[in-house]
Amino acid sequence: MLGPNFMEGQALAAANTETDPSEIALPEEESSICFGWICRALHCQSATTFWNPTSAEIAKVWPIIDKYDMKQSMQLSVMFWSNTILSKTCHSKDLWLMAFVCFQNKDSTSYKTVTRKLLSAKGSFSAGVKEAEKLVKNNMPVRFLHRLAGEITWIKS
């Protein structure tokens, strides 16, 4: 985020830090709550365990983590949040969101858990994917979700 390719990095480079401290506002495009929790987790200002995000919030956090190249530093926090969500009973759309986040985060244990839950779920896989797709609004390549739905449908038949 503070690199030369980002607006924030260019503002920091242009600032005269010897005379005035430079203040960089958080990006407005993302959800400020989600971005705030990323900053707290990265800078150890708050324990990861204090935030209990929903699957929709994790789906909002993931594109921010990906965009600002924080995958490696946030991987354990996302794994913890994913495990917490998957330990509870989840709605179909939540399972689809978590399947995508776990896949992107390379969290094989949680991915295995969520796909098992999807295999045992009843109802239309297409409907669950379409509900999840509405929540992410082009933040994620949802082709993956549709492909996974097709694979699970094929396995179950």
Secondary structure, DSSP 8 states (H G I E B T S, - for coil): --STTSHHHHHHHHS-TTTS-------SSS-HHHHHHHHHHHTTSS-GGG----HHHHHHHHHHHHHTT-HHHHHHHHHHHHHHHHTS---HHHHHHHHHHHHHTT-HHHHHHHHHHHHH--S-HHHHHHHHHHHHTTSS-THHHHHHHHHHHHHH-
